[in-house]
Amino acid sequence: MCLSIPSKVVKIAEDKASCTVDTMGVERDASLMMMEDDDVQIGDFVLLHIGFVMNKIDETSAQESLDTYKEILSLLDEEERAKVILEDDNCPTRGA
């Protein structure tokens, strides 16, 4: 199953084709190719799928999702938690 964890945009590339997001303390690069120009700004919360920013979400919704996600993570051991967060953007596509 694939989960999209809300991630906060912390940097946008000069060409605006990609950004760096923070997902619960883990930074990763993501493509902005699926978004309209200048739609995403530093500080915005976004949802990713296979390395692409798919949409923005408001901070309240992002925080509610993160709180729920943290509850789920609290039930996992340390190795499982790290795997879930670090491998979030490696979700296989449907039919793959």
C-alpha positions in Angstrom: 0.0 0.0 0.0 1.2 3.5 -0.8 0.8 6.4 1.7 1.4 10.0 0.8 2.8 11.7 3.9 2.4 15.5 4.0 5.8 17.1 3.4 6.9 20.7 3.8 8.6 22.5 1.0 12.0 23.8 2.3 13.7 24.8 -0.9 12.8 25.4 -4.5 15.3 25.0 -7.3 16.2 28.1 -9.4 14.6 26.6 -12.5 11.5 25.8 -10.4 11.3 22.3 -11.8 12.0 20.7 -8.5 12.0 21.3 -4.8 13.4 19.8 -1.5 10.8 18.7 1.0 11.0 17.7 4.6 9.0 14.6 5.4 9.0 14.1 9.2 12.7 15.1 9.4 13.8 13.4 6.2 14.7 15.7 3.3 14.3 14.5 -0.3 14.0 16.1 -3.7 10.8 16.1 -5.6 9.7 17.1 -9.0 7.4 20.1 -9.5 6.6 19.1 -13.2 3.0 18.2 -12.3 2.3 21.6 -10.8 1.4 24.9 -12.3 4.3 27.5 -12.4 4.7 29.3 -9.1 1.9 27.2 -7.5 4.2 25.8 -4.8 6.1 28.1 -2.4 8.6 27.5 0.4 6.6 26.6 3.5 3.7 25.0 1.6 2.7 21.4 2.5 2.4 19.0 -0.4 1.6 15.4 -1.1 4.1 13.3 -3.2 3.7 10.3 -5.3 6.7 8.5 -6.8 8.8 11.6 -6.4 6.4 14.1 -7.9 4.5 16.8 -6.0 0.9 16.0 -6.9 -0.9 18.7 -4.9 -0.8 21.2 -2.1 -2.7 20.8 1.1 -3.5 23.3 3.8 -1.4 23.3 7.0 -4.3 22.2 9.2 -5.0 19.1 7.1 -1.3 18.4 6.9 -0.9 18.6 10.7 -3.9 16.3 11.2 -2.5 13.7 8.8 0.9 14.0 10.4 -0.5 13.5 13.9 -2.4 10.4 12.7 0.7 9.1 11.0 2.8 9.6 14.1 0.3 7.5 16.1 0.7 4.7 13.5 4.5 5.0 13.7 4.4 4.8 17.5 3.1 1.2 17.1 6.1 0.2 15.0 9.6 -0.7 16.1 12.5 1.6 15.2 13.5 -0.3 12.1 10.0 -0.4 10.7 9.5 3.3 11.4 12.7 4.2 9.5 11.8 2.0 6.6 8.3 3.5 6.2 9.5 7.1 6.2 12.6 6.6 4.1 10.9 4.4 1.5 7.8 6.6 1.2 8.6 7.8 -2.3 9.5 4.3 -3.6 5.8 3.3 -4.0 5.3 1.0 -7.0 2.8 2.2 -9.6 -0.4 0.4 -10.2 0.1 -2.7 -12.4 3.9 -2.6 -11.9 
